[in-house]
């Protein structure tokens, strides 16, 4: 499965950022260490997290 990654709009331009790929689940990785892998979160849990951060 090929994921389409995008940088967080809240990340600075210095490269210290988080990237996400969305689909049935949400995948999150550190831009500075892409080879370390990523975490996968169910989309409903991701939406709940974001709603609590606002």
PDB file of N, CA, C and O in Angstrom:
ATOM      1  N   UNK A   1       0.842  -1.174   0.000  1.00  0.00           N
ATOM      2  CA  UNK A   1       0.000   0.000   0.000  1.00  0.00           C
ATOM      3  C   UNK A   1       0.888   1.238   0.000  1.00  0.00           C
ATOM      4  O   UNK A   1       1.769   1.371   0.849  1.00  0.00           O
ATOM      5  N   UNK A   2       0.667   2.122  -0.925  1.00  0.00           N
ATOM      6  CA  UNK A   2       1.411   3.374  -1.020  1.00  0.00           C
ATOM      7  C   UNK A   2       0.610   4.487  -0.333  1.00  0.00           C
ATOM      8  O   UNK A   2      -0.563   4.703  -0.637  1.00  0.00           O
ATOM      9  N   UNK A   3       1.255   5.173   0.579  1.00  0.00           N
ATOM     10  CA  UNK A   3       0.587   6.246   1.315  1.00  0.00           C
ATOM     11  C   UNK A   3       0.970   7.595   0.743  1.00  0.00           C
ATOM     12  O   UNK A   3       2.116   7.797   0.343  1.00  0.00           O
ATOM     13  N   UNK A   4       0.034   8.510   0.700  1.00  0.00           N
ATOM     14  CA  UNK A   4       0.301   9.875   0.254  1.00  0.00           C
ATOM     15  C   UNK A   4       0.457  10.750   1.501  1.00  0.00           C
ATOM     16  O   UNK A   4      -0.520  11.098   2.164  1.00  0.00           O
ATOM     17  N   UNK A   5       1.697  11.090   1.799  1.00  0.00           N
ATOM     18  CA  UNK A   5       2.020  11.840   3.008  1.00  0.00           C
ATOM     19  C   UNK A   5       1.896  13.337   2.762  1.00  0.00           C
ATOM     20  O   UNK A   5       2.182  13.827   1.670  1.00  0.00           O
ATOM     21  N   UNK A   6       1.461  14.061   3.804  1.00  0.00           N
ATOM     22  CA  UNK A   6       1.434  15.530   3.734  1.00  0.00           C
ATOM     23  C   UNK A   6       1.910  16.082   5.069  1.00  0.00           C
ATOM     24  O   UNK A   6       1.688  15.494   6.128  1.00  0.00           O
ATOM     25  N   UNK A   7       2.565  17.219   4.985  1.00  0.00           N
ATOM     26  CA  UNK A   7       3.123  17.867   6.172  1.00  0.00           C
ATOM     27  C   UNK A   7       2.032  18.603   6.931  1.00  0.00           C
ATOM     28  O   UNK A   7       1.128  19.186   6.331  1.00  0.00           O
ATOM     29  N   UNK A   8       2.121  18.572   8.227  1.00  0.00           N
ATOM     30  CA  UNK A   8       1.171  19.297   9.060  1.00  0.00           C
ATOM     31  C   UNK A   8       1.263  20.788   8.798  1.00  0.00           C
ATOM     32  O   UNK A   8       2.360  21.335   8.693  1.00  0.00           O
ATOM     33  N   UNK A   9       0.128  21.443   8.694  1.00  0.00           N
ATOM     34  CA  UNK A   9       0.119  22.896   8.483  1.00  0.00           C
ATOM     35  C   UNK A   9       0.571  23.646   9.730  1.00  0.00           C
ATOM     36  O   UNK A   9       0.849  24.844   9.657  1.00  0.00           O
ATOM     37  N   UNK A  10       0.650  22.970  10.866  1.00  0.00           N
ATOM     38  CA  UNK A  10       1.091  23.599  12.106  1.00  0.00           C
ATOM     39  C   UNK A  10       2.596  23.481  12.323  1.00  0.00           C
ATOM     40  O   UNK A  10       3.122  24.013  13.300  1.00  0.00           O
ATOM     41  N   UNK A  11       3.291  22.793  11.424  1.00  0.00           N
ATOM     42  CA  UNK A  11       4.725  22.589  11.580  1.00  0.00           C
ATOM     43  C   UNK A  11       5.503  23.762  11.005  1.00  0.00           C
ATOM     44  O   UNK A  11       5.105  24.343   9.995  1.00  0.00           O
ATOM     45  N   UNK A  12       6.627  24.112  11.656  1.00  0.00           N
ATOM     46  CA  UNK A  12       7.466  25.193  11.121  1.00  0.00           C
ATOM     47  C   UNK A  12       8.208  24.725   9.871  1.00  0.00           C
ATOM     48  O   UNK A  12       8.216  23.533   9.563  1.00  0.00           O
ATOM     49  N   UNK A  13       8.817  25.636   9.166  1.00  0.00           N
ATOM     50  CA  UNK A  13       9.549  25.312   7.944  1.00  0.00           C
ATOM     51  C   UNK A  13      10.932  24.743   8.209  1.00  0.00           C
ATOM     52  O   UNK A  13      11.626  24.371   7.263  1.00  0.00           O
ATOM     53  N   UNK A  14      11.350  24.663   9.453  1.00  0.00           N
ATOM     54  CA  UNK A  14      12.697  24.206   9.785  1.00  0.00           C
ATOM     55  C   UNK A  14      12.878  22.700   9.630  1.00  0.00           C
ATOM     56  O   UNK A  14      13.983  22.201   9.844  1.00  0.00           O
ATOM     57  N   UNK A  15      11.844  21.965   9.269  1.00  0.00           N
ATOM     58  CA  UNK A  15      11.982  20.525   9.101  1.00  0.00           C
ATOM     59  C   UNK A  15      11.558  19.722  10.310  1.00  0.00           C
ATOM     60  O   UNK A  15      11.482  18.496  10.236  1.00  0.00           O
ATOM     61  N   UNK A  16      11.280  20.383  11.421  1.00  0.00           N
ATOM     62  CA  UNK A  16      10.809  19.687  12.617  1.00  0.00           C
ATOM     63  C   UNK A  16       9.297  19.566  12.521  1.00  0.00           C
ATOM     64  O   UNK A  16       8.561  20.394  13.059  1.00  0.00           O
ATOM     65  N   UNK A  17       8.844  18.530  11.834  1.00  0.00           N
ATOM     66  CA  UNK A  17       7.408  18.465  11.620  1.00  0.00           C
ATOM     67  C   UNK A  17       6.889  17.038  11.645  1.00  0.00           C
ATOM     68  O   UNK A  17       7.640  16.066  11.720  1.00  0.00           O
ATOM     69  N   UNK A  18       5.612  16.966  11.580  1.00  0.00           N
ATOM     70  CA  UNK A  18       4.889  15.699  11.542  1.00  0.00           C
ATOM     71  C   UNK A  18       4.213  15.600  10.187  1.00  0.00           C
ATOM     72  O   UNK A  18       3.724  16.595   9.651  1.00  0.00           O
ATOM     73  N   UNK A  19       4.187  14.397   9.638  1.00  0.00           N
ATOM     74  CA  UNK A  19       3.475  14.154   8.393  1.00  0.00           C
ATOM     75  C   UNK A  19       2.355  13.160   8.667  1.00  0.00           C
ATOM     76  O   UNK A  19       2.485  12.282   9.520  1.00  0.00           O
ATOM     77  N   UNK A  20       1.263  13.306   7.941  1.00  0.00           N
ATOM     78  CA  UNK A  20       0.147  12.375   8.071  1.00  0.00           C
ATOM     79  C   UNK A  20      -0.265  11.864   6.701  1.00  0.00           C
ATOM     80  O   UNK A  20      -0.089  12.540   5.687  1.00  0.00           O
ATOM     81  N   UNK A  21      -0.810  10.674   6.692  1.00  0.00           N
ATOM     82  CA  UNK A  21      -1.423  10.081   5.507  1.00  0.00           C
ATOM     83  C   UNK A  21      -2.775   9.549   5.969  1.00  0.00           C
ATOM     84  O   UNK A  21      -2.861   8.837   6.969  1.00  0.00           O
ATOM     85  N   UNK A  22      -3.812   9.894   5.246  1.00  0.00           N
ATOM     86  CA  UNK A  22      -5.151   9.506   5.673  1.00  0.00           C
ATOM     87  C   UNK A  22      -5.775   8.503   4.716  1.00  0.00           C
ATOM     88  O   UNK A  22      -5.404   8.404   3.547  1.00  0.00           O
ATOM     89  N   UNK A  23      -6.710   7.784   5.241  1.00  0.00           N
ATOM     90  CA  UNK A  23      -7.464   6.770   4.516  1.00  0.00           C
ATOM     91  C   UNK A  23      -8.442   6.186   5.515  1.00  0.00           C
ATOM     92  O   UNK A  23      -9.048   6.932   6.284  1.00  0.00           O
ATOM     93  N   UNK A  24      -8.612   4.888   5.525  1.00  0.00           N
ATOM     94  CA  UNK A  24      -9.448   4.247   6.541  1.00  0.00           C
ATOM     95  C   UNK A  24      -8.878   4.524   7.932  1.00  0.00           C
ATOM     96  O   UNK A  24      -9.620   4.736   8.890  1.00  0.00           O
ATOM     97  N   UNK A  25      -7.560   4.519   8.024  1.00  0.00           N
ATOM     98  CA  UNK A  25      -6.842   4.867   9.249  1.00  0.00           C
ATOM     99  C   UNK A  25      -6.001   6.097   8.977  1.00  0.00           C
ATOM    100  O   UNK A  25      -5.867   6.525   7.831  1.00  0.00           O
ATOM    101  N   UNK A  26      -5.432   6.667  10.037  1.00  0.00           N
ATOM    102  CA  UNK A  26      -4.536   7.812   9.913  1.00  0.00           C
ATOM    103  C   UNK A  26      -3.147   7.341  10.317  1.00  0.00           C
ATOM    104  O   UNK A  26      -2.972   6.711  11.360  1.00  0.00           O
ATOM    105  N   UNK A  27      -2.167   7.650   9.486  1.00  0.00           N
ATOM    106  CA  UNK A  27      -0.777   7.251   9.719  1.00  0.00           C
ATOM    107  C   UNK A  27       0.017   8.523  10.023  1.00  0.00           C
ATOM    108  O   UNK A  27      -0.140   9.540   9.347  1.00  0.00           O
ATOM    109  N   UNK A  28       0.868   8.453  11.044  1.00  0.00           N
ATOM    110  CA  UNK A  28       1.608   9.630  11.500  1.00  0.00           C
ATOM    111  C   UNK A  28       3.086   9.257  11.609  1.00  0.00           C
ATOM    112  O   UNK A  28       3.440   8.207  12.145  1.00  0.00           O
ATOM    113  N   UNK A  29       3.948  10.151  11.084  1.00  0.00           N
ATOM    114  CA  UNK A  29       5.393   9.906  11.182  1.00  0.00           C
ATOM    115  C   UNK A  29       6.144  11.217  11.396  1.00  0.00           C
ATOM    116  O   UNK A  29       5.623  12.307  11.160  1.00  0.00           O
ATOM    117  N   UNK A  30       7.377  11.070  11.850  1.00  0.00           N
ATOM    118  CA  UNK A  30       8.289  12.197  12.069  1.00  0.00           C
ATOM    119  C   UNK A  30       9.049  12.444  10.765  1.00  0.00           C
ATOM    120  O   UNK A  30       9.692  11.536  10.238  1.00  0.00           O
ATOM    121  N   UNK A  31       8.977  13.657  10.252  1.00  0.00           N
ATOM    122  CA  UNK A  31       9.646  13.987   8.996  1.00  0.00           C
ATOM    123  C   UNK A  31      11.158  13.803   9.086  1.00  0.00           C
ATOM    124  O   UNK A  31      11.793  13.426   8.100  1.00  0.00           O
ATOM    125  N   UNK A  32      11.743  14.063  10.256  1.00  0.00           N
ATOM    126  CA  UNK A  32      13.193  13.949  10.401  1.00  0.00           C
ATOM    127  C   UNK A  32      13.675  12.503  10.396  1.00  0.00           C
ATOM    128  O   UNK A  32      14.854  12.252  10.144  1.00  0.00           O
ATOM    129  N   UNK A  33      12.788  11.547  10.670  1.00  0.00           N
ATOM    130  CA  UNK A  33      13.206  10.140  10.739  1.00  0.00           C
ATOM    131  C   UNK A  33      12.148   9.252  10.092  1.00  0.00           C
ATOM    132  O   UNK A  33      11.548   8.407  10.756  1.00  0.00           O
ATOM    133  N   UNK A  34      11.926   9.446   8.814  1.00  0.00           N
ATOM    134  CA  UNK A  34      10.895   8.693   8.080  1.00  0.00           C
ATOM    135  C   UNK A  34      11.153   7.193   8.090  1.00  0.00           C
ATOM    136  O   UNK A  34      10.212   6.400   8.066  1.00  0.00           O
ATOM    137  N   UNK A  35      12.415   6.802   8.125  1.00  0.00           N
ATOM    138  CA  UNK A  35      12.766   5.383   8.098  1.00  0.00           C
ATOM    139  C   UNK A  35      12.405   4.667   9.399  1.00  0.00           C
ATOM    140  O   UNK A  35      12.389   3.436   9.438  1.00  0.00           O
ATOM    141  N   UNK A  36      12.117   5.414  10.459  1.00  0.00           N
ATOM    142  CA  UNK A  36      11.759   4.810  11.746  1.00  0.00           C
ATOM    143  C   UNK A  36      10.357   4.215  11.725  1.00  0.00           C
ATOM    144  O   UNK A  36       9.966   3.496  12.645  1.00  0.00           O
ATOM    145  N   UNK A  37       9.609   4.516  10.679  1.00  0.00           N
ATOM    146  CA  UNK A  37       8.264   3.974  10.587  1.00  0.00           C
ATOM    147  C   UNK A  37       7.216   5.007  10.971  1.00  0.00           C
ATOM    148  O   UNK A  37       7.491   6.206  11.022  1.00  0.00           O
ATOM    149  N   UNK A  38       6.031   4.529  11.234  1.00  0.00           N
ATOM    150  CA  UNK A  38       4.930   5.419  11.575  1.00  0.00           C
ATOM    151  C   UNK A  38       3.973   4.716  12.523  1.00  0.00           C
ATOM    152  O   UNK A  38       4.026   3.498  12.692  1.00  0.00           O
ATOM    153  N   UNK A  39       3.103   5.496  13.135  1.00  0.00           N
ATOM    154  CA  UNK A  39       2.050   4.914  13.953  1.00  0.00           C
ATOM    155  C   UNK A  39       0.746   4.990  13.160  1.00  0.00           C
ATOM    156  O   UNK A  39       0.561   5.878  12.328  1.00  0.00           O
ATOM    157  N   UNK A  40      -0.133   4.064  13.425  1.00  0.00           N
ATOM    158  CA  UNK A  40      -1.425   4.017  12.761  1.00  0.00           C
ATOM    159  C   UNK A  40      -2.515   4.160  13.813  1.00  0.00           C
ATOM    160  O   UNK A  40      -2.517   3.464  14.829  1.00  0.00           O
ATOM    161  N   UNK A  41      -3.433   5.069  13.551  1.00  0.00           N
ATOM    162  CA  UNK A  41      -4.514   5.368  14.490  1.00  0.00           C
ATOM    163  C   UNK A  41      -5.839   5.224  13.741  1.00  0.00           C
ATOM    164  O   UNK A  41      -5.955   5.712  12.617  1.00  0.00           O
ATOM    165  N   UNK A  42      -6.841   4.568  14.332  1.00  0.00           N
ATOM    166  CA  UNK A  42      -8.153   4.517  13.678  1.00  0.00           C
ATOM    167  C   UNK A  42      -8.688   5.939  13.454  1.00  0.00           C
ATOM    168  O   UNK A  42      -8.560   6.795  14.330  1.00  0.00           O
ATOM    169  N   UNK A  43      -9.276   6.186  12.303  1.00  0.00           N
ATOM    170  CA  UNK A  43      -9.755   7.531  11.956  1.00  0.00           C
ATOM    171  C   UNK A  43     -10.692   8.126  13.012  1.00  0.00           C
ATOM    172  O   UNK A  43     -10.553   9.308  13.324  1.00  0.00           O
ATOM    173  N   UNK A  44     -11.643   7.362  13.580  1.00  0.00           N
ATOM    174  CA  UNK A  44     -12.506   7.966  14.611  1.00  0.00           C
ATOM    175  C   UNK A  44     -11.722   8.448  15.838  1.00  0.00           C
ATOM    176  O   UNK A  44     -12.048   9.485  16.415  1.00  0.00           O
ATOM    177  N   UNK A  45     -10.703   7.705  16.229  1.00  0.00           N
ATOM    178  CA  UNK A  45      -9.883   8.117  17.373  1.00  0.00           C
ATOM    179  C   UNK A  45      -9.088   9.378  17.037  1.00  0.00           C
ATOM    180  O   UNK A  45      -8.920  10.248  17.891  1.00  0.00           O
ATOM    181  N   UNK A  46      -8.601   9.483  15.804  1.00  0.00           N
ATOM    182  CA  UNK A  46      -7.859  10.666  15.363  1.00  0.00           C
ATOM    183  C   UNK A  46      -8.761  11.903  15.391  1.00  0.00           C
ATOM    184  O   UNK A  46      -8.353  12.965  15.861  1.00  0.00           O
ATOM    185  N   UNK A  47      -9.990  11.758  14.884  1.00  0.00           N
ATOM    186  CA  UNK A  47     -10.931  12.874  14.898  1.00  0.00           C
ATOM    187  C   UNK A  47     -11.253  13.305  16.329  1.00  0.00           C
ATOM    188  O   UNK A  47     -11.367  14.497  16.614  1.00  0.00           O
ATOM    189  N   UNK A  48     -11.395  12.344  17.210  1.00  0.00           N
ATOM    190  CA  UNK A  48     -11.668  12.654  18.624  1.00  0.00           C
ATOM    191  C   UNK A  48     -10.485  13.413  19.241  1.00  0.00           C
ATOM    192  O   UNK A  48     -10.680  14.383  19.974  1.00  0.00           O
ATOM    193  N   UNK A  49      -9.281  12.975  18.945  1.00  0.00           N
ATOM    194  CA  UNK A  49      -8.095  13.682  19.440  1.00  0.00           C
ATOM    195  C   UNK A  49      -8.085  15.114  18.960  1.00  0.00           C
ATOM    196  O   UNK A  49      -7.894  16.033  19.756  1.00  0.00           O
ATOM    197  N   UNK A  50      -8.288  15.320  17.666  1.00  0.00           N
ATOM    198  CA  UNK A  50      -8.261  16.663  17.118  1.00  0.00           C
ATOM    199  C   UNK A  50      -9.373  17.541  17.692  1.00  0.00           C
ATOM    200  O   UNK A  50      -9.164  18.733  17.919  1.00  0.00           O
ATOM    201  N   UNK A  51     -10.538  16.969  17.925  1.00  0.00           N
ATOM    202  CA  UNK A  51     -11.641  17.765  18.486  1.00  0.00           C
ATOM    203  C   UNK A  51     -11.326  18.219  19.903  1.00  0.00           C
ATOM    204  O   UNK A  51     -11.768  19.287  20.325  1.00  0.00           O
ATOM    205  N   UNK A  52     -10.572  17.421  20.636  1.00  0.00           N
ATOM    206  CA  UNK A  52     -10.213  17.783  22.016  1.00  0.00           C
ATOM    207  C   UNK A  52      -9.071  18.818  22.059  1.00  0.00           C
ATOM    208  O   UNK A  52      -8.897  19.513  23.060  1.00  0.00           O
ATOM    209  N   UNK A  53      -8.312  18.910  20.985  1.00  0.00           N
ATOM    210  CA  UNK A  53      -7.208  19.868  20.938  1.00  0.00           C
ATOM    211  C   UNK A  53      -7.694  21.284  20.585  1.00  0.00           C
ATOM    212  O   UNK A  53      -7.010  22.263  20.883  1.00  0.00           O
ATOM    213  N   UNK A  54      -8.840  21.393  19.972  1.00  0.00           N
ATOM    214  CA  UNK A  54      -9.352  22.716  19.564  1.00  0.00           C
ATOM    215  C   UNK A  54      -9.978  23.451  20.699  1.00  0.00           C
ATOM    216  O   UNK A  54     -10.453  24.572  20.520  1.00  0.00           O
TER     217      UNK A  54
END
